[in-house]
Amino acid sequence: MKKALLGFAFASICIGGFAQVRKPLQFCATPPEKSSWLERFQHAAILRPRSNEPLYVPLTIHLVGTAEGEGFIPVSQVLDAFCTLNQHFLQANIQFFLEGGIRYIRNTEFYDHETGEAGFRMMTQFNVSSTVNTYFVANAANACGYNLRDPADAGIGIALSASCTGINTGAWAHEMGHYFSLPHTFHGWENVEHNFSSPAPLFVNKIPVEMADGSNCRTAGDGFCDTPSDYLNGRWYCANNDLSSIQQKDPYGISFKSDGSLLMSYSGDPCPDRFSTEQIAAMRAHLEEKRPDHIKALPSAPVSPREDIQLLFPVPSAYVATHDTVGMRWKKVQEADGYLVEISVVPTFAFTSYSYLTQDTSLMVYDLKPSRTYYWRLRPYNRHNACRAYSMVQSFITGTSVTPTKEISRLREAVIFPNPVYAGLPLSLDLDSPGQQEV
């Protein structure tokens, strides 16, 4: 199958199982230096978006596995994360779309790397120009993710640990914020140990500490006045009203709690879900000034895949004669660019035995086990939208191997009709033999 549809260029690809890897030691490994471009932007105090026109930005997705082809993150998890990313950026009127097919990299060093230096070499080798390159790995520098920038303050690429990505997770949006110049809300406090029951110092890492009343908000902390004071530099989880349970004290001893709804904080999922107005203004300006090659004009407005998903074959509870060659078909879903087909041995899909990507409405599966019940489902998506539910789950039972032959002994006549056969009509095969035989 070789088709080109809206830039997709992948045939049916079988995705192997995802290996368990240690959990990241920290949330973000992006270097804490504040962008010089952002410093100039904030000093100019131009903090309103120049326009609110939709900005469409292309993504290139790289899935990294071992040299043996193992450990790739499940594609369903990537589609979930892509859906969530666009939901988080909807408020900024920035939307991402998939440019080209999903790319696979077999490299054990990049799959599990502990330094940004290894990530830089990965991005230098595999980046696709004029797109936001995102690499899904097992271990991204012992963190959930990181972003690298070049000396001109333009993003190079994003690496994400698979264990931190999926539906309703903020790691991708957090690193995308870094890509478009944003610092942490607790900027300056990175790698600083402090007893939060005591007043904060006036400076941390030579950066002014933001006061609880925001009186120095433009020159301290992250430099945004609509992101409240935040000193929490470790993973924490929201209590009531999206606020931290940890109470902090500014240099004057005034108590406050951090706002966990901000994606550039370190609050845990699902609490972070927004950027502030000033953060949005900075991201849009950075995109327009530093990455104009990332802004694409689309021939038509993005739409979601629609229509009910109809699985045509195997029909529910069908017995298929073979196991080593099983054909699967479904009705075309309007607006879909591709389909994720998943097969499992359990109806709940607690784990997936086989996954395939295809642009077509049919698929041949060659590696199932004989005499076993399988369950399958389908997920359509397009380059703009992966927020689509799965089809209903259907089951089928595989048979044993059948030896093919081009001729049957002592056969006078064979008739197959109708020919061609159409969906929904029975197919008949009449064999005329002088005696009883097994065929």
Backbone torsions as a table, in degrees:
resi	resn	phi	psi	omega
1	MET	NA	119.3	178.6
2	LYS	-134.2	96.3	179.2
3	LYS	-124.2	156.6	173.1
4	ALA	-124.7	111.9	-176.7
5	LEU	-130.8	111.3	179.3
6	LEU	51.2	40.7	175.5
7	GLY	85.8	-7.0	177.9
8	PHE	-77.7	140.1	-178.7
9	ALA	-142.6	42.1	178.3
10	PHE	-115.8	141.9	173.7
11	ALA	-89.3	-168.1	178.2
12	SER	-67.0	120.0	-175.6
13	ILE	-118.1	129.7	175.2
14	CYS	-89.5	130.0	-178.2
15	ILE	-106.4	125.6	-179.1
16	GLY	-75.2	172.4	-178.8
17	GLY	-67.8	156.0	-178.3
18	PHE	-94.8	126.0	-177.4
19	ALA	-80.0	146.7	177.2
20	GLN	-77.4	129.9	-179.4
21	VAL	-129.7	154.2	-177.9
22	ARG	-56.3	150.9	179.8
23	LYS	-74.3	148.8	179.9
24	PRO	-60.9	150.3	179.4
25	LEU	-82.9	-22.4	-179.4
26	GLN	-142.8	168.9	-176.6
27	PHE	-81.6	-45.5	-173.5
28	CYS	-136.2	132.6	178.7
29	ALA	-110.9	16.7	176.4
30	THR	-65.3	132.1	178.2
31	PRO	-52.9	135.8	-171.6
32	PRO	-77.3	-1.4	-178.3
33	GLU	-63.5	134.6	179.4
34	LYS	-78.4	138.6	-179.4
35	SER	-61.0	130.8	176.4
36	SER	-64.1	-31.8	176.0
37	TRP	-62.5	-43.0	-179.4
38	LEU	-65.9	-37.6	176.6
39	GLU	-56.8	-46.4	179.9
40	ARG	-66.1	-41.4	-179.1
41	PHE	-61.9	-45.1	-178.8
42	GLN	-69.9	-35.8	178.4
43	HIS	-66.5	-30.3	176.7
44	ALA	-76.0	-12.7	177.4
45	ALA	57.4	31.1	175.5
46	ILE	-95.5	88.3	-168.7
47	LEU	-113.3	14.2	174.8
48	ARG	-108.1	142.5	177.8
49	PRO	-57.7	139.1	179.0
50	ARG	-69.2	-30.3	174.2
51	SER	-151.8	163.7	177.9
52	ASN	-113.5	23.0	178.9
53	GLU	-67.0	145.0	177.8
54	PRO	-61.4	137.0	175.7
55	LEU	-113.9	123.7	-178.4
56	TYR	-107.2	126.0	-171.5
57	VAL	-122.8	128.8	-179.4
58	PRO	-79.7	142.6	175.5
59	LEU	-113.7	143.0	165.1
60	THR	-115.9	123.2	-177.0
61	ILE	-103.7	126.1	178.1
62	HIS	-115.7	124.9	174.1
63	LEU	-102.7	123.0	-174.4
64	VAL	-107.9	128.2	176.7
65	GLY	-125.8	-173.9	179.0
66	THR	-75.3	171.0	177.9
67	ALA	-62.1	-25.2	178.8
68	GLU	-84.7	1.5	179.1
69	GLY	82.3	25.5	-179.2
70	GLU	-112.2	161.6	170.7
71	GLY	87.8	2.1	180.0
72	PHE	-60.6	137.9	175.2
73	ILE	-61.8	140.6	177.6
74	PRO	-59.3	137.1	-179.6
75	VAL	-60.9	-34.1	178.7
76	SER	-59.0	-36.6	179.1
77	GLN	-67.7	-38.1	177.7
78	VAL	-66.8	-42.7	178.7
79	LEU	-63.3	-38.9	175.8
80	ASP	-61.2	-44.7	-179.6
81	ALA	-65.9	-38.0	177.6
82	PHE	-63.2	-42.6	176.5
83	CYS	-58.7	-47.4	-178.7
84	THR	-65.7	-38.9	178.8
85	LEU	-56.9	-48.7	-179.7
86	ASN	-66.3	-33.5	176.2
87	GLN	-64.4	-40.0	179.7
88	HIS	-68.0	-31.3	-177.5
89	PHE	-94.9	1.0	179.7
90	LEU	-61.0	-39.2	-179.9
91	GLN	-63.2	-27.5	178.9
92	ALA	-87.0	-3.5	-175.2
93	ASN	57.2	35.6	172.2
94	ILE	-117.0	126.4	179.9
95	GLN	-129.2	141.1	-177.6
96	PHE	-103.6	150.6	175.5
97	PHE	-139.7	155.6	-177.0
98	LEU	-80.1	123.3	179.4
99	GLU	-103.9	105.7	-177.2
100	GLY	82.1	178.5	-177.5
101	GLY	-79.8	166.6	174.9
102	ILE	-67.4	133.0	-176.1
103	ARG	-103.7	142.6	-178.5
104	TYR	-113.8	133.4	180.0
105	ILE	-123.3	123.9	176.1
106	ARG	-102.7	99.7	-178.5
107	ASN	-158.0	108.6	-175.0
108	THR	-64.1	-36.6	179.9
109	GLU	-62.5	-44.9	-179.3
110	PHE	-75.3	-30.0	179.8
111	TYR	-60.2	-39.7	-178.6
112	ASP	-133.9	87.0	-177.5
113	HIS	-119.8	144.2	-173.9
114	GLU	-105.2	-2.3	-177.6
115	THR	-133.2	152.5	174.7
116	GLY	-68.2	-21.8	178.6
117	GLU	-64.1	-41.9	176.7
118	ALA	-65.5	-38.9	177.4
119	GLY	-64.2	-36.7	177.9
120	PHE	-63.7	-42.7	178.3
121	ARG	-65.2	-37.3	176.8
122	MET	-60.9	-47.5	-177.3
123	MET	-69.4	-37.1	177.9
124	THR	-62.3	-35.6	-176.5
125	GLN	-80.4	-35.3	-169.0
126	PHE	-116.9	-5.2	-177.2
127	ASN	-58.7	143.9	171.6
128	VAL	-104.0	126.9	-173.1
129	SER	-65.2	153.3	174.9
130	SER	61.2	26.9	174.6
131	THR	-138.6	160.6	172.3
132	VAL	-86.0	105.9	-178.0
133	ASN	-82.4	122.0	179.5
134	THR	-121.1	127.1	-176.9
135	TYR	-111.0	123.0	175.8
136	PHE	-98.0	115.1	-175.4
137	VAL	-125.3	175.7	175.3
138	ALA	-78.0	-40.5	-177.3
139	ASN	-140.1	112.7	179.7
140	ALA	-100.9	84.8	177.4
141	ALA	55.5	41.7	178.2
142	ASN	59.7	30.0	-179.6
143	ALA	-140.9	171.1	174.5
144	CYS	-66.2	-29.7	179.9
145	GLY	-179.9	173.4	174.4
146	TYR	-159.8	162.1	175.5
147	ASN	-125.0	140.7	175.4
148	LEU	-112.5	139.9	177.5
149	ARG	-119.2	153.0	176.6
150	ASP	-88.2	174.0	-177.8
151	PRO	-60.1	-19.0	179.0
152	ALA	-90.8	11.5	178.2
153	ASP	69.5	22.5	174.3
154	ALA	-100.4	141.3	-178.9
155	GLY	-65.2	139.4	175.6
156	ILE	-94.0	-45.5	-179.2
157	GLY	176.9	171.4	-177.4
158	ILE	-124.2	137.0	172.3
159	ALA	-118.9	136.4	-178.3
160	LEU	-130.6	135.1	172.5
161	SER	-77.3	133.2	-173.9
162	ALA	-60.3	-33.4	-176.7
163	SER	-68.0	-12.0	-178.3
164	CYS	-107.2	6.2	-175.2
165	THR	-122.6	152.0	-179.7
166	GLY	153.5	-159.2	-178.7
167	ILE	-69.8	138.2	176.9
168	ASN	57.8	33.0	174.6
169	THR	-110.6	145.8	-173.9
170	GLY	-102.6	2.0	-173.7
171	ALA	-61.9	-42.8	-177.9
172	TRP	-65.4	-45.7	179.1
173	ALA	-63.6	-37.9	178.0
174	HIS	-59.5	-50.1	-179.8
175	GLU	-69.2	-30.9	175.9
176	MET	-66.8	-35.2	173.6
177	GLY	-59.1	-43.8	175.2
178	HIS	-60.8	-41.7	-179.0
179	TYR	-56.7	-35.9	-179.8
180	PHE	-101.5	33.6	165.8
181	SER	91.6	-8.3	-173.1
182	LEU	-75.2	136.6	170.7
183	PRO	-89.6	175.9	171.9
184	HIS	-65.6	153.1	174.6
185	THR	-64.7	-23.3	178.6
186	PHE	-100.7	31.5	-174.8
187	HIS	-50.9	131.7	-177.3
188	GLY	104.2	-26.3	-177.0
189	TRP	-90.5	-1.9	-179.9
190	GLU	-54.3	129.6	175.9
191	ASN	64.6	21.4	178.0
192	VAL	-104.3	129.5	175.2
193	GLU	-94.6	132.8	-176.4
194	HIS	-151.8	142.8	173.0
195	ASN	-85.5	105.1	-171.8
196	PHE	-70.9	-7.6	174.2
197	SER	-79.2	-9.4	177.6
198	SER	-104.0	153.7	177.3
199	PRO	-59.6	145.8	178.8
200	ALA	-74.1	155.8	173.5
201	PRO	-73.2	170.3	179.0
202	LEU	-74.2	-27.4	-180.0
203	PHE	-134.7	144.4	168.1
204	VAL	-130.7	130.2	-176.9
205	ASN	51.6	37.7	178.1
206	LYS	66.9	14.9	179.3
207	ILE	-110.2	132.4	179.5
208	PRO	-59.4	138.6	178.3
209	VAL	-85.0	133.1	-178.2
210	GLU	-73.9	134.1	178.8
211	MET	-76.5	154.4	-178.2
212	ALA	-63.0	-29.9	-179.7
213	ASP	-85.9	-0.6	177.6
214	GLY	73.9	14.4	-175.0
215	SER	-65.7	-25.0	178.1
216	ASN	-116.5	29.4	-171.1
217	CYS	-60.9	-29.2	-176.3
218	ARG	-77.8	-24.2	-175.5
219	THR	-111.8	-3.8	-176.6
220	ALA	-122.2	163.6	176.5
221	GLY	56.7	-133.1	-177.6
222	ASP	-82.4	-6.0	176.7
223	GLY	83.8	3.1	176.8
224	PHE	-104.6	136.1	-176.9
225	CYS	-88.6	-10.1	178.0
226	ASP	-105.7	16.2	168.4
227	THR	-114.9	109.0	-174.7
228	PRO	-60.3	165.5	179.2
229	SER	-53.7	141.3	-178.9
230	ASP	-154.5	123.6	178.3
231	TYR	-115.3	0.1	-171.5
232	LEU	-80.2	109.3	-175.1
233	ASN	-106.0	13.4	175.3
234	GLY	-123.7	163.8	-178.4
235	ARG	-62.1	130.3	178.8
236	TRP	-144.0	164.2	-173.9
237	TYR	-125.3	144.8	-173.5
238	CYS	-67.5	147.1	170.3
239	ALA	-102.5	-125.4	-179.8
240	ASN	-83.1	146.5	174.9
241	ASN	57.9	32.8	178.7
242	ASP	63.5	18.0	-179.1
243	LEU	-101.4	160.1	179.2
244	SER	-75.2	151.5	172.2
245	SER	-79.6	-18.7	179.2
246	ILE	-82.8	124.9	177.4
247	GLN	-95.8	132.5	-179.4
248	GLN	-114.2	164.7	178.5
249	LYS	-127.0	131.9	178.4
250	ASP	-78.0	178.2	-176.8
251	PRO	-57.3	-22.1	178.3
252	TYR	-94.9	6.6	177.4
253	GLY	83.8	8.4	179.0
254	ILE	-78.4	127.8	-175.8
255	SER	-84.5	148.3	176.7
256	PHE	-159.3	167.7	175.0
257	LYS	-123.6	149.4	-177.3
258	SER	-78.0	149.8	177.9
259	ASP	-88.8	110.8	-177.4
260	GLY	-85.4	-2.7	179.8
261	SER	-77.0	-14.4	-177.0
262	LEU	-82.0	129.6	-176.3
263	LEU	-66.7	-22.7	-179.1
264	MET	-89.6	7.0	171.5
265	SER	-87.6	-176.8	177.0
266	TYR	-105.5	18.7	178.9
267	SER	-67.3	151.2	-175.6
268	GLY	-85.9	153.8	178.4
269	ASP	-61.1	148.1	2.8
270	PRO	-96.4	20.2	-174.6
271	CYS	-62.9	-50.7	-177.1
272	PRO	-71.2	126.7	-177.7
273	ASP	-151.1	13.8	-176.1
274	ARG	-152.4	159.0	166.7
275	PHE	-109.1	153.1	176.8
276	SER	-78.5	167.2	179.9
277	THR	-60.1	-43.0	-179.7
278	GLU	-70.0	-36.2	175.6
279	GLN	-62.2	-41.1	179.1
280	ILE	-63.1	-43.2	178.9
281	ALA	-59.8	-41.2	-179.6
282	ALA	-67.1	-43.9	-179.7
283	MET	-62.0	-44.5	-179.0
284	ARG	-65.4	-40.7	178.8
285	ALA	-66.7	-40.4	178.4
286	HIS	-63.6	-42.2	178.6
287	LEU	-61.1	-43.5	-177.2
288	GLU	-72.8	-33.3	-176.2
289	GLU	-91.0	-43.7	-174.0
290	LYS	-96.7	-23.7	-178.1
291	ARG	-133.0	52.8	178.2
292	PRO	-63.5	-23.0	177.6
293	ASP	-68.8	-14.9	179.3
294	HIS	-85.4	-11.5	-176.6
295	ILE	-92.3	120.3	-174.7
296	LYS	-118.0	141.0	173.0
297	ALA	-89.4	129.7	-177.5
298	LEU	-99.2	143.4	-179.8
299	PRO	-69.0	-22.4	179.9
300	SER	-152.1	161.4	-179.8
301	ALA	-68.9	142.3	177.8
302	PRO	-63.7	142.1	177.0
303	VAL	-134.6	158.5	178.1
304	SER	-88.2	149.9	171.1
305	PRO	-57.2	139.0	-177.7
306	ARG	-134.9	176.6	-173.2
307	GLU	82.5	152.8	176.6
308	ASP	-67.3	147.4	179.1
309	ILE	-89.7	122.5	-178.7
310	GLN	-116.9	115.4	174.9
311	LEU	-85.4	122.3	-173.6
312	LEU	-94.8	-40.3	-178.0
313	PHE	-155.2	137.4	-1.0
314	PRO	-67.4	142.8	177.5
315	VAL	-70.8	163.9	-177.0
316	PRO	-54.2	131.6	177.7
317	SER	61.7	23.1	-178.8
318	ALA	-69.7	148.8	170.7
319	TYR	-101.8	118.7	177.4
320	VAL	-101.3	139.0	-168.9
321	ALA	-65.9	-27.8	-174.9
322	THR	-120.6	173.9	173.8
323	HIS	-123.2	-26.1	-175.5
324	ASP	-87.4	-7.1	173.9
325	THR	-146.7	104.2	-179.2
326	VAL	-124.7	122.0	177.6
327	GLY	-90.0	140.7	179.8
328	MET	-129.6	140.1	-178.8
329	ARG	-139.9	152.7	176.5
330	TRP	-150.8	163.3	179.5
331	LYS	-76.2	141.5	178.4
332	LYS	-60.4	135.2	177.0
333	VAL	-99.3	123.4	-179.3
334	GLN	-59.5	138.7	178.2
335	GLU	73.9	3.7	179.0
336	ALA	-85.7	135.3	174.3
337	ASP	-95.8	-26.4	-178.2
338	GLY	-155.8	170.1	-178.0
339	TYR	-134.9	139.9	170.6
340	LEU	-104.7	118.2	178.9
341	VAL	-105.6	127.0	-179.2
342	GLU	-122.4	140.4	179.5
343	ILE	-127.6	135.4	-179.2
344	SER	-139.3	162.2	175.4
345	VAL	-95.9	-0.1	176.5
346	VAL	-125.8	139.6	-175.3
347	PRO	-68.3	-21.2	-179.5
348	THR	-81.9	-10.0	-175.6
349	PHE	55.7	39.6	174.3
350	ALA	-58.9	-30.1	168.4
351	PHE	-145.5	155.2	-176.2
352	THR	-108.5	127.8	-178.8
353	SER	-80.9	-39.8	-178.4
354	TYR	-141.4	141.4	174.8
355	SER	-133.3	142.1	-179.5
356	TYR	-138.3	142.9	171.2
357	LEU	-109.3	136.9	177.6
358	THR	-154.2	153.3	172.3
359	GLN	-92.9	-15.9	-172.5
360	ASP	-85.4	177.0	176.8
361	THR	-105.3	20.0	175.5
362	SER	-150.2	162.6	-174.5
363	LEU	-156.2	139.2	173.2
364	MET	-106.5	126.8	-179.9
365	VAL	-111.0	130.9	-170.1
366	TYR	-116.6	-2.6	-168.7
367	ASP	-128.1	32.8	177.0
368	LEU	-83.6	164.2	-179.7
369	LYS	-91.2	150.7	-179.4
370	PRO	-74.5	153.1	172.9
371	SER	51.8	49.4	-178.0
372	ARG	-136.5	145.5	175.9
373	THR	-86.3	127.3	177.1
374	TYR	-119.0	156.0	176.2
375	TYR	-123.1	139.1	-179.0
376	TRP	-136.2	153.7	178.8
377	ARG	-150.0	168.0	-171.8
378	LEU	-133.1	141.4	175.6
379	ARG	-131.8	110.4	175.9
380	PRO	-83.4	154.1	175.1
381	TYR	-157.3	166.2	171.8
382	ASN	-133.0	-178.2	-171.5
383	ARG	-67.4	-19.1	-179.8
384	HIS	-99.8	-27.0	-166.1
385	ASN	-141.5	125.2	175.4
386	ALA	-118.9	9.8	-177.3
387	CYS	-85.7	71.0	-177.5
388	ARG	-133.7	135.3	179.9
389	ALA	-71.3	162.8	176.7
390	TYR	-78.1	163.0	171.5
391	SER	-70.3	174.6	170.2
392	MET	-64.9	149.0	178.4
393	VAL	-82.0	132.0	175.8
394	GLN	-123.2	151.6	-178.0
395	SER	-113.4	159.4	171.6
396	PHE	-153.6	160.7	-178.2
397	ILE	-118.5	129.9	179.7
398	THR	-85.3	150.8	176.1
399	GLY	-97.6	-159.5	176.5
400	THR	-101.4	172.8	-178.0
401	SER	-64.9	143.4	175.4
402	VAL	-117.7	130.1	178.9
403	THR	-83.1	120.2	-178.3
404	PRO	-75.2	152.5	175.6
405	THR	-147.9	150.3	179.1
406	LYS	-94.7	-9.8	-179.5
407	GLU	-145.3	147.3	178.5
408	ILE	-116.5	129.3	-177.0
409	SER	-68.5	149.8	176.6
410	ARG	54.0	42.5	178.3
411	LEU	-111.5	122.2	-178.7
412	ARG	-84.1	-35.9	-174.3
413	GLU	-158.7	147.3	174.1
414	ALA	-135.0	130.2	-179.2
415	VAL	-130.2	128.8	175.4
416	ILE	-118.8	131.5	-178.9
417	PHE	-155.1	157.3	-12.2
418	PRO	-68.9	158.9	-179.2
419	ASN	-139.4	109.7	6.7
420	PRO	-77.0	160.7	177.6
421	VAL	-95.5	148.2	-179.1
422	TYR	-114.6	153.5	-178.2
423	ALA	-55.8	133.2	177.0
424	GLY	93.6	-10.5	-179.9
425	LEU	-103.2	147.5	178.7
426	PRO	-72.5	152.4	176.5
427	LEU	-113.9	129.3	-178.2
428	SER	-114.6	140.7	175.7
429	LEU	-127.9	115.7	179.5
430	ASP	-107.7	125.0	177.6
431	LEU	-116.4	131.5	-179.9
432	ASP	-111.2	111.5	-176.1
433	SER	-127.9	146.5	179.3
434	PRO	-72.2	-15.9	-179.3
435	GLY	-148.8	169.5	-179.9
436	GLN	-74.3	136.3	177.4
437	GLN	-156.8	160.2	177.1
438	GLU	-94.7	126.5	-176.4
439	VAL	-130.0	NA	NA
